[in-house]
Amino acid sequence: MVRATTFCAAMFVLSTFATLAEAKDTKVVVTVETARQETAEATKPPFEGKRASVDVAILLDTSNSMDGLINQAKSQLWTIVQQFAKAKKNGQTPVLRVALFEYGNTGLPAAEGYIRQAVSLTDDLDKLSEALFALSTNGGDEYCGQVVDEAITRLDWSKEPNSYKAIFIAGNEPFTQGTVDYQQACRRAIQSGVVVNTIHCGANREGVDGMWQHAASLAEGEFFNIDQDRAIVHIKCPQDEIIIRLNAELNKTYLWYGGREEKAKFAENQVAQDANASATSESVAVGRAITKAGRAYSNRGRDLIDATAEDEEVLARVKEEELPESLQAMSPEERKAHVSKLAARRAEVQQEINRLAAEREEFLAKERQRLAAETGDETLGDAVVAAVQRQLAASGFETEAVSE
């Protein structure tokens, strides 16, 4: 595969790909119960929705040498996600789900190939961000063939016709390590309709010799090599402070529903992932806010505004004790009116964020063009965004470039 051309306006991961602050030091080791949960997830029926679907699995090497890669992912998650938010098929934004795996970390069970499924395919981008920021590095033995095979086996990939399904695997050791033949794994992936894109962290020649390029060619994907230790350049824009303030207003429009603990978790995690983005940089926080103003950031099944937008009858079906406390004392008519009022307010805030985002993209495009002439190296986000644009277009989606 020919190395992809850098999109100068793209600097992002799945503010992706779903905030890919320093990583937490804790490591979640797969327990028997976790393994049972993951097995159950793997046997779930395939997702079937009304809109076109996009399923992406991000496979990150978390061995000792990969701290830079993880930091790039955190810095660029929301820019990658914005790429999907801009994509459309038949005039509709696709249903986006992202999964996250880590591999090559000797803190994980050797019997499982030092692999952990951190998040199954989910449309909950806050959950994805939470898992990404919890990653830390240790060890390792990196078994690329096995983690690709695990992603194909465990995930409930969409069966929707003309969907976009892709794996992005990043690491630095030869692709040939481990007992699972990478060639069989990659052929199995493309036979399942899943493209495999490989991102080698290091010199191009090492990536070619280590079979990263060959693996991508087997699964109709693209091969990239990046400098995982390259610092992400965050450009301050005139619109940033206003967008961050509007994000706080946007958060006030969410009506989380479900069990008591679930509602609290949804609300707390949204704020926590805002904080993770802000702790990384102001531009990452802005990227997350812009993502939240688009359709890729949807909390249907968790938030009454998003749920009602797709199903007007959902409010009548939610049990009273599962409603937000502010709605429980209201009559059905009052609840409906309150949801409509907050939906209108959200649309107003999102419209203003999107207007500012368009102005910001113009500013960034000029700055990126200048910086690209000075550096020329790709980051994780550059590689993912470039491949996503081309592959979405090949799958019949209409795409638009996204800055930073």
C-alpha positions in Angstrom: 0.0 0.0 0.0 1.1 3.5 -0.7 1.7 5.6 2.4 -1.3 7.9 2.9 -1.0 11.6 2.3 -1.3 13.6 5.4 -4.5 15.7 5.7 -3.1 18.9 7.0 -6.3 19.8 8.6 -6.6 16.6 10.6 -5.0 16.3 14.0 -6.7 13.8 16.2 -7.5 8.9 18.8 -11.9 5.4 17.3 -10.8 14.0 20.1 -11.8 9.3 18.3 -12.0 7.0 16.8 -14.3 8.4 20.7 -10.2 11.5 24.1 -7.6 9.0 22.3 -4.2 14.4 31.2 -2.0 11.4 31.9 -3.3 7.9 31.8 -4.5 6.4 35.1 -2.0 4.1 36.7 -4.5 1.3 37.5 -4.7 -1.7 35.2 -7.9 -3.6 34.8 -6.9 -7.3 34.6 -9.4 -9.7 33.0 -11.1 -11.6 35.7 -13.3 -14.7 35.3 -16.4 -12.5 35.6 -15.1 -10.1 33.0 -14.3 -13.0 30.7 -17.9 -14.2 31.1 -19.2 -10.8 30.3 -17.1 -10.5 27.2 -18.1 -14.0 26.0 -21.8 -12.9 26.4 -21.1 -9.8 24.4 -19.5 -11.9 21.6 -22.6 -14.0 21.3 -25.0 -11.0 21.0 -27.0 -10.9 17.8 -25.6 -8.6 15.1 -26.6 -5.0 15.3 -29.4 -4.0 12.9 -30.5 -0.4 12.7 -32.5 1.9 10.4 -29.5 4.0 9.4 -26.3 3.1 7.7 -23.7 1.8 10.2 -20.1 2.4 10.8 -18.2 -0.1 13.1 -14.6 0.6 14.0 -12.3 -1.4 16.3 -9.1 0.4 17.6 -6.3 -2.0 18.6 -3.6 -0.3 20.6 -0.2 -1.7 21.6 0.2 -0.9 25.3 3.7 -2.3 25.8 6.3 -0.2 27.6 7.4 1.6 24.5 4.0 2.9 23.5 3.3 5.7 25.9 3.6 8.2 23.0 1.0 6.3 21.0 -1.5 6.3 23.9 -1.0 10.0 24.4 -1.6 10.7 20.7 -4.8 8.6 20.9 -6.0 10.7 23.9 -5.1 13.9 22.2 -6.8 13.1 18.9 -9.9 11.0 19.8 -12.5 13.6 19.2 -11.0 14.8 15.9 -11.3 11.3 14.6 -14.9 11.0 15.8 -15.7 14.2 14.1 -14.7 12.6 10.8 -17.6 10.2 11.2 -19.9 12.9 12.3 -19.3 14.6 8.9 -20.0 11.5 6.9 -23.5 10.8 5.5 -25.2 8.2 3.4 -28.5 8.9 1.7 -28.5 12.2 3.6 -28.3 10.5 7.1 -25.5 10.4 9.6 -24.5 6.8 10.1 -24.8 5.0 13.5 -21.2 5.0 14.8 -20.0 2.3 17.1 -16.4 2.0 18.3 -14.5 -0.8 20.1 -11.2 -0.6 21.9 -8.7 -3.4 22.5 -5.3 -3.2 24.1 -2.6 -5.8 23.5 1.1 -6.5 24.3 0.7 -5.6 27.9 2.3 -8.2 30.2 0.0 -7.0 33.0 -2.7 -8.9 31.2 -3.1 -12.7 31.4 -0.6 -14.6 29.3 -3.2 -17.3 28.6 -5.2 -14.8 26.7 -2.3 -13.5 24.7 -1.8 -10.3 26.7 -5.0 -9.0 25.1 -7.9 -7.2 26.7 -11.2 -6.0 25.1 -11.5 -2.6 26.9 -14.8 -1.7 25.2 -17.1 -3.7 22.9 -18.6 -2.0 19.9 -20.6 0.9 21.5 -22.2 4.1 20.6 -21.4 5.5 24.1 -18.5 7.7 23.2 -18.0 8.7 26.8 -17.6 5.1 27.8 -14.9 4.8 25.0 -13.1 7.9 26.3 -13.2 6.6 29.9 -11.6 3.3 28.8 -9.0 5.1 26.7 -7.9 7.3 29.6 -7.6 4.3 31.8 -4.9 2.6 29.6 -1.4 2.4 30.8 1.7 0.6 29.4 3.7 -2.4 30.7 5.7 -5.2 29.2 5.3 -6.7 26.4 4.7 -9.4 23.9 2.7 -8.1 21.0 0.6 -10.7 19.1 -1.0 -8.8 16.2 -2.5 -11.8 14.5 -4.2 -12.9 17.7 -5.7 -9.5 18.5 -7.0 -9.0 15.0 -8.6 -12.5 15.2 -10.0 -11.7 18.7 -11.6 -8.5 17.3 -13.3 -10.4 14.5 -14.5 -13.1 16.9 -15.7 -11.1 19.9 -17.4 -8.1 18.3 -21.0 -8.1 17.0 -20.1 -6.5 13.7 -23.0 -5.0 11.8 -24.8 -7.0 9.2 -26.2 -3.9 7.5 -25.7 -3.9 3.8 -23.0 -1.4 2.6 -21.9 -0.7 6.1 -18.3 0.4 6.8 -16.4 -1.9 9.1 -12.7 -1.5 9.9 -9.9 -2.3 12.3 -7.1 0.1 13.0 -4.2 -1.7 14.7 -1.1 0.3 15.9 2.1 -1.0 17.3 5.9 -1.3 16.8 6.9 -5.0 16.9 6.8 -7.4 13.9 3.3 -8.4 12.9 4.4 -12.0 12.8 4.7 -12.6 16.6 2.5 -15.1 18.4 0.9 -18.4 17.6 -2.0 -17.0 15.5 -1.0 -16.7 11.8 -1.5 -13.0 10.9 -2.2 -13.9 7.3 -5.1 -16.2 8.2 -6.4 -13.5 10.7 -6.3 -10.8 8.1 -7.9 -13.0 5.4 -10.6 -13.9 7.8 -11.3 -10.3 8.6 -11.8 -9.2 4.9 -13.9 -12.3 4.3 -16.1 -10.9 7.1 -16.2 -7.5 5.4 -13.8 -5.9 7.8 -10.9 -3.9 6.4 -7.7 -4.0 8.4 -5.5 -0.8 8.5 -2.1 -1.1 10.1 -0.2 1.7 11.7 3.4 0.9 12.4 5.1 3.1 15.0 8.6 3.5 13.8 10.7 3.6 10.6 8.9 2.7 7.3 11.5 0.0 6.4 10.9 -1.7 9.8 7.2 -1.7 9.2 7.6 -3.2 5.7 10.1 -5.9 6.9 7.8 -6.6 10.0 4.9 -7.4 7.6 2.7 -4.5 8.7 2.3 -3.5 5.0 1.6 -7.1 4.0 -1.0 -7.5 6.7 -2.9 -4.4 5.4 -2.7 -5.6 1.8 -4.3 -9.0 2.7 -7.3 -7.2 4.3 -7.7 -4.5 1.7 -6.6 -1.9 4.2 -3.9 0.8 4.3 -0.4 0.8 5.8 1.0 3.7 7.6 4.1 4.4 9.7 4.1 7.2 12.3 6.3 8.6 15.0 4.5 7.7 18.1 6.7 10.1 20.2 5.9 13.1 18.1 4.3 15.8 20.2 0.8 17.0 19.0 0.7 20.6 18.1 -2.4 22.2 19.6 -3.3 25.5 17.9 -5.3 28.0 19.9 -8.2 29.5 17.9 -10.3 32.6 18.5 -13.4 30.6 18.9 -12.1 28.1 21.5 -13.2 29.9 24.7 -16.7 30.5 23.5 -17.1 26.9 22.4 -16.0 25.6 25.8 -18.6 27.9 27.5 -21.3 26.6 25.2 -20.3 23.0 26.1 -21.3 23.7 29.7 -24.7 25.0 28.4 -25.0 21.8 26.3 -24.5 19.6 29.3 -27.5 21.2 31.0 -29.8 19.8 28.4 -29.2 16.1 29.1 -32.0 14.1 30.8 -30.4 10.8 31.8 -32.7 7.9 32.5 -32.5 4.3 33.7 -31.7 2.8 37.1 -30.6 5.2 39.9 -26.9 4.1 39.6 -27.1 4.2 35.8 -28.4 7.7 35.7 -25.7 9.0 38.0 -23.0 7.1 36.1 -24.0 8.6 32.7 -24.1 12.2 34.1 -20.8 11.8 36.0 -19.0 10.2 33.1 -20.0 12.9 30.7 -18.4 15.5 33.1 -15.4 13.3 33.7 -14.6 12.9 30.0 -15.0 16.7 29.6 -12.4 17.0 32.3 -10.1 14.4 30.7 -10.2 16.4 27.4 -9.6 19.7 29.2 -6.6 18.2 31.1 -5.1 17.1 27.8 -5.3 20.5 26.1 -7.8 23.3 25.4 -8.0 22.2 21.7 -8.9 18.7 22.7 -11.7 20.0 24.9 -12.9 22.1 22.0 -12.8 19.1 19.7 -14.9 17.1 22.2 -17.4 19.9 22.5 -17.8 20.1 18.7 -18.3 16.3 18.5 -21.0 16.6 21.2 -22.8 19.2 18.9 -23.0 16.6 16.1 -25.0 13.4 15.5 -22.1 11.0 16.1 -22.3 11.8 19.8 -25.7 10.2 20.4 -27.0 8.9 23.8 -30.2 7.3 22.7 -31.1 4.7 25.3 -29.5 6.9 28.0 -30.7 10.4 27.4 -34.4 11.3 26.8 -33.7 14.0 24.3 -31.7 11.8 21.9 -34.0 8.8 22.5 -37.1 10.9 21.8 -35.6 12.2 18.6 -35.6 8.7 17.2 -38.7 7.4 18.9 -41.4 9.8 20.0 -43.1 7.2 22.2 -40.1 6.4 24.4 -41.1 8.8 27.1 -44.4 7.0 27.6 -42.6 3.7 28.0 -40.0 4.6 30.6 -40.9 3.6 34.1 -41.5 6.6 36.4 -38.7 5.5 38.8 -36.3 5.4 35.8 -37.1 9.0 34.8 -34.9 11.9 35.8 -36.0 13.1 39.3 -37.0 16.4 37.8 -39.6 14.7 35.7 -41.0 12.2 38.1 -43.5 14.6 39.8 -44.7 16.0 36.4 -47.8 14.9 34.5 -47.3 13.1 31.2 -48.1 16.3 29.3 -45.7 18.3 31.4 -42.9 15.8 30.8 -43.4 15.9 27.1 -43.4 19.7 27.1 -40.2 19.8 29.3 -38.4 17.4 27.0 -39.4 19.5 23.9 -38.2 22.6 25.6 -34.8 21.1 26.4 -34.5 19.6 22.9 -35.1 23.1 21.4 -32.4 24.6 23.7 -30.0 21.8 22.8 -30.5 22.4 19.1 -29.9 26.1 19.6 -26.6 25.5 21.5 -25.5 22.9 19.0 -26.2 25.3 16.1 -24.1 28.0 17.6 -21.2 25.5 18.3 -21.4 24.3 14.7 -21.3 27.9 13.4 -18.2 28.6 15.4 -16.7 25.3 14.5 -17.0 26.2 10.8 -15.1 29.4 11.4 -12.5 27.6 13.5 -11.9 25.1 10.7 -11.1 27.9 8.3 -8.6 29.3 10.8 -7.1 25.8 11.4 -6.8 24.9 7.8 -4.4 27.9 7.2 -2.4 27.0 10.3 -2.2 23.3 9.4 -1.0 24.1 5.9 1.8 26.2 7.3 2.8 23.6 9.9 2.6 20.7 7.4 5.2 22.4 5.3 7.5 22.5 8.4 7.1 18.9 9.6 5.6 16.4 7.2 5.4 13.5 9.8 2.1 11.8 10.4 0.5 11.2 13.8 -2.0 8.5 14.7 -4.9 10.9 14.1 -3.5 11.9 10.6 -3.3 8.2 9.6 -6.7 7.2 10.9 -8.5 10.3 9.4 -6.8 9.9 6.0 -7.8 6.2 5.8 -11.3 6.8 7.1 -12.0 9.5 4.4 -11.0 7.3 1.5 -12.6 4.1 2.8 -15.9 5.8 3.7 -16.0 7.3 0.2 -15.4 3.8 -1.3 -18.3 2.5 0.8 -20.7 5.0 -0.6 -20.5 7.6 2.2 -20.2 11.3 1.6 -17.3 12.7 3.6 -15.9 16.1 4.6 -12.4 16.9 6.0 -12.2 17.9 9.7 -9.6 20.1 11.2 -7.5 19.2 14.2 
